Amino acid sequence: MAEKGQIYKIHSDFYYVSFNGNNYECKLREVLKKQKQKIVVGDYVEFENGAIEKVLPKINYIPRPNVANIDQIIIVSAVKEPELDFKQLNRYICFAKYYNIPAKLCFNKSDLSLDDSTIEKVFQIYEPLGYDIVFTSAKEKDGIEEFKEILEGKISVLCGNSGVGKSSLINAINPELNLRTKSVSEKTERGTHTTRHCEIVNLTGNTKIVDTPGFSNLKFDFLMPAEVGNLFDEIKQYKGSCKFADCLHETEAGCAVLENIGDIDISRYESYLAFTNEAKEYKERIKYAGTKRERETSFKNKHDKIAVKISTKKRESARNTAKQKIHKAVHEDENERIN
């Protein structure tokens, strides 16, 4: 009888499934390989005798880091080393909002801050937006208990650049995991990748966390410019009051956002403009891509599965061949009756 478990790690062609406190090494059935289903860490599957029989529908999914069925995203930033980048922080926040996954904010390395201005700015900007905020120092073990509380009983993704201390925070909660860490480069002030793949890690009891590679190449080059404003609550609230329905809140007359710009933090508004420009590039790219054409061999999605889709040219060829066969059969039948 097949059991239901969750994939906690993928390596090569092996899928490691957690079920009832035990871990199993599994492979995909050939039929699932042919369906080319997207299978990621976090997927729930039915498996039996080391073979995955079925992949269950995803509750949610984010592509970077590549993981499904999570409860929340914990955005980890460093107060210092590297310097806190508010635009990058806003990028991660909008990323979580786009995929409709709750986000909480963790600011690590608070022991390195020589003044409280950065901390004050964080609370000033993000507390009114409703975000839970925790300051930690993995080195000094400050704020670790508060950090554990926001993780309790959930599957959480730690999202943030390399070098901000994601692995160090996990080690501070559970030293037995001994995840690899590496200091920030003095020359670039950037961390180096110490985690090479996504993996769901059991911390304590029913608390799990997804250890992920750091990344910094996330861009909003997959949505239209008008959609970006929906990712900023302080901008979205004025959207319906703008004079023009397609207002992008840049220089337009009668823009309610610009009329209330004093109530919006400048780093948030600058982030909005930067993300909107990325979306404009995407819009231009698809605009000049021309009429959409089917390739000779393409694919179509159906019920979360991928099947081969035949091109228009091939479909026409197939229809002509079918017609020829019909005419040939009719002609042969007529000749038999005449003879």
C-alpha positions in Angstrom: 0.0 0.0 0.0 1.4 3.4 -1.0 2.3 5.9 1.8 2.1 9.6 1.7 5.3 11.5 2.4 7.1 14.8 1.7 10.2 15.2 -0.4 12.9 16.8 1.7 15.9 16.5 -0.6 16.6 15.9 -4.3 20.0 14.7 -5.5 20.6 13.5 -9.0 17.8 11.1 -9.8 17.1 10.3 -6.2 14.2 11.7 -4.2 14.4 11.5 -0.4 11.0 11.3 1.2 10.1 11.8 4.9 7.3 9.8 6.3 6.2 9.2 9.9 9.6 10.1 11.3 11.5 7.9 8.8 13.4 8.8 5.6 13.3 6.9 2.3 15.4 7.0 -0.8 13.1 6.8 -3.8 13.1 7.0 -7.6 10.4 8.1 -10.0 8.2 5.7 -11.9 8.9 5.8 -15.6 5.3 7.1 -16.3 6.0 10.2 -14.2 9.3 10.8 -16.0 7.4 10.7 -19.3 4.8 13.2 -18.0 7.7 15.6 -17.2 6.0 16.7 -14.0 7.7 19.5 -12.1 8.9 17.9 -8.9 10.6 20.0 -6.2 11.6 19.8 -2.6 8.4 20.1 -0.4 6.2 18.1 -2.8 3.9 15.6 -1.2 4.0 12.2 -2.9 2.6 8.7 -2.7 5.4 6.1 -2.7 5.8 2.4 -2.3 8.8 0.0 -2.3 11.2 2.9 -3.1 9.2 4.2 -6.0 7.2 7.4 -6.3 3.8 6.5 -7.7 2.1 9.9 -7.6 2.9 13.6 -7.1 0.1 15.3 -5.2 -1.1 18.9 -6.1 1.0 21.7 -4.7 -0.6 24.0 -2.1 1.9 26.7 -3.1 5.1 27.0 -5.0 8.0 29.4 -5.4 10.7 29.0 -8.1 13.6 30.7 -6.3 14.3 29.0 -4.0 12.7 26.0 -5.8 10.3 24.6 -3.1 6.6 23.8 -2.6 4.1 23.5 0.2 5.7 26.0 2.7 4.0 27.9 5.5 6.1 31.1 5.5 9.1 32.9 4.1 11.7 34.3 6.6 13.6 37.0 4.8 17.0 37.2 6.4 19.1 40.3 6.0 22.4 41.4 7.7 22.5 44.7 9.6 26.2 44.9 8.7 28.7 42.8 6.6 27.2 43.1 4.1 25.5 46.5 4.5 21.7 46.3 4.7 20.3 46.7 1.2 16.8 48.0 1.5 16.1 47.6 -2.3 17.1 43.9 -2.1 15.0 43.5 1.1 12.0 45.0 -0.7 12.7 42.7 -3.6 12.3 39.6 -1.4 9.2 41.1 0.3 7.5 41.7 -3.0 8.6 38.2 -4.2 6.8 36.6 -1.2 3.7 38.8 -1.8 3.6 37.9 -5.5 3.4 34.2 -4.5 1.0 34.9 -1.7 3.1 33.4 1.0 3.4 35.1 4.4 6.7 36.8 5.1 8.5 37.6 8.3 11.7 39.7 8.6 14.9 38.7 10.4 17.8 41.0 10.7 21.0 39.2 11.7 24.4 40.4 12.9 22.8 43.0 15.1 26.0 42.9 17.3 27.9 44.6 14.5 25.8 47.7 14.3 27.5 50.7 15.9 24.4 52.8 16.1 20.6 52.3 16.3 19.7 54.3 13.2 19.4 51.3 10.9 17.3 49.4 13.4 15.0 52.4 13.9 14.6 52.8 10.2 13.6 49.1 9.9 10.8 49.5 12.5 9.7 52.8 11.0 9.2 51.3 7.5 8.1 47.8 8.0 6.2 47.7 11.3 3.3 49.8 9.9 3.1 47.4 7.0 2.3 44.6 9.5 5.5 42.6 9.3 6.8 40.6 12.2 10.4 41.7 12.9 13.1 40.0 14.9 16.7 41.1 15.4 19.3 38.4 16.0 23.0 37.7 16.4 23.9 34.1 15.7 27.4 34.8 17.0 26.2 36.2 20.4 23.1 34.1 20.5 20.9 37.2 20.9 17.3 37.0 19.7 17.6 33.2 19.0 14.6 32.4 21.2 12.4 35.0 19.4 13.6 33.5 16.1 12.6 30.0 17.2 9.1 31.3 18.2 8.3 32.6 14.7 9.4 29.2 13.3 7.6 27.0 15.7 5.4 24.3 14.1 5.9 25.5 10.6 7.8 24.8 7.4 9.7 27.9 6.7 12.0 29.0 3.9 15.0 31.2 4.8 15.4 33.6 1.9 18.3 36.0 1.6 21.6 36.7 0.1 24.7 34.7 0.8 26.7 35.8 3.8 23.8 37.1 5.8 24.0 34.2 8.3 21.1 31.9 7.3 23.2 28.7 8.1 24.6 30.3 11.2 21.1 31.0 12.5 20.1 27.3 11.9 23.2 26.1 13.7 22.5 28.4 16.6 19.1 26.7 17.1 20.3 23.2 16.5 24.1 22.9 16.7 24.0 19.2 15.8 23.1 20.1 12.2 26.5 21.7 11.8 25.6 23.4 8.5 28.5 24.8 6.6 29.1 28.6 7.0 31.6 30.9 5.4 32.5 34.5 6.2 31.8 37.5 3.9 34.6 38.4 1.5 36.4 41.6 2.6 36.9 42.7 -1.0 33.4 42.3 -2.3 31.4 42.4 1.0 29.4 39.5 -0.3 29.0 36.0 1.0 30.0 32.9 -0.8 27.6 30.0 -1.5 27.8 27.4 1.3 24.4 25.7 0.6 24.2 24.1 -2.9 20.7 22.8 -2.9 17.3 23.1 -1.2 16.8 20.7 1.7 14.1 20.6 4.4 15.7 20.3 7.8 14.1 19.2 11.0 15.0 21.6 13.7 13.0 20.7 16.8 9.8 18.6 17.0 7.4 19.6 14.3 9.4 22.7 13.3 11.1 22.5 9.9 13.2 24.9 7.8 14.3 24.9 4.2 18.1 25.5 3.9 18.6 27.2 0.5 21.4 28.6 -1.6 21.8 32.3 -1.5 20.8 34.2 -4.6 20.7 37.8 -5.8 19.5 37.7 -9.4 15.8 37.8 -8.8 14.1 40.3 -11.2 10.6 41.2 -11.9 10.9 40.5 -15.6 7.9 38.1 -15.6 5.0 40.5 -15.0 3.4 43.6 -16.4 4.3 47.1 -15.1 0.7 47.7 -13.9 1.0 44.7 -11.6 4.0 45.9 -9.6 2.0 48.4 -7.6 0.0 45.5 -6.1 3.1 44.3 -4.4 3.4 47.5 -2.3 0.6 47.9 0.1 1.3 51.6 0.7 1.0 52.2 -3.0 -1.8 49.9 -3.7 -4.1 51.8 -1.2 -4.0 54.9 -3.5 -4.2 53.1 -6.8 -8.0 53.4 -7.2 -7.9 57.1 -6.6 -5.6 57.9 -9.5 -7.0 59.9 -12.4 -6.0 57.3 -15.0 -6.7 53.6 -14.6 -3.3 52.7 -16.1 -1.3 55.1 -13.9 2.2 53.9 -13.1 2.7 56.5 -10.4 5.8 58.1 -12.0 5.0 61.5 -13.4 1.3 61.3 -14.3 -1.1 64.1 -13.6 -3.8 63.3 -11.0 -1.7 60.5 -9.5 -2.9 59.8 -6.0 0.3 58.1 -5.1 2.4 61.1 -6.0 0.0 63.4 -4.1 0.6 61.3 -1.0 4.3 60.6 -1.6 5.3 62.1 1.7 3.6 59.1 3.4 5.6 56.6 1.5 9.2 55.8 2.5 11.6 56.9 -0.2 13.5 53.5 -0.3 10.2 51.7 -0.8 9.2 54.1 -3.7 12.6 53.9 -5.3 12.3 50.1 -5.1 8.9 50.3 -6.8 10.3 52.4 -9.6 13.2 50.0 -10.1 10.9 46.9 -10.2 8.5 48.7 -12.6 11.4 49.4 -15.0 12.2 45.7 -15.0 8.6 44.9 -15.8 8.7 47.4 -18.6 11.6 45.6 -20.1 9.6 42.4 -20.0 6.6 44.2 -21.6 8.8 45.5 -24.5 10.4 42.1 -25.0 7.1 40.3 -25.4 5.7 43.2 -27.5 8.4 42.9 -30.1 8.5 39.1 -30.0 5.9 39.1 -32.8 3.0 36.8 -33.3 3.2 33.7 -31.1 4.2 30.7 -33.1 4.1 27.1 -32.2 7.4 25.3 -32.5 7.8 22.1 -34.4 7.6 20.3 -31.0 6.2 22.1 -28.0 4.3 21.1 -24.9 1.0 21.9 -23.2 0.0 21.7 -19.6 -3.0 19.6 -18.6 -4.0 18.8 -15.0 -0.4 19.6 -13.8 1.1 17.3 -16.4 3.0 18.1 -19.6 2.0 16.5 -22.9 3.4 16.9 -26.4 1.6 19.5 -28.5 1.8 19.1 -32.3 2.6 22.2 -34.3 0.0 23.7 -36.7 2.0 22.6 -39.7 2.1 19.0 -38.6 -1.6 19.0 -37.7 -2.4 20.2 -41.2 -0.2 17.5 -42.6 -1.9 14.9 -40.5 -5.3 16.1 -41.6 -4.3 16.0 -45.3 -2.9 12.5 -44.9 -6.1 11.4 -43.3 -8.2 12.9 -46.1 -6.0 11.2 -48.7 -6.5 7.8 -47.0 -10.3 8.3 -47.0 -10.4 9.3 -50.6 -8.2 6.3 -51.5 -10.4 3.9 -49.6 -13.5 5.3 -51.2 -11.9 5.1 -54.7 -10.8 1.5 -54.1 -14.3 0.6 -52.9 -15.9 2.1 -56.1 -13.4 0.2 -58.3 -14.3 -3.1 -56.6 -18.0 -2.6 -57.1 -17.5 -1.7 -60.8 -15.3 -4.8 -61.4 
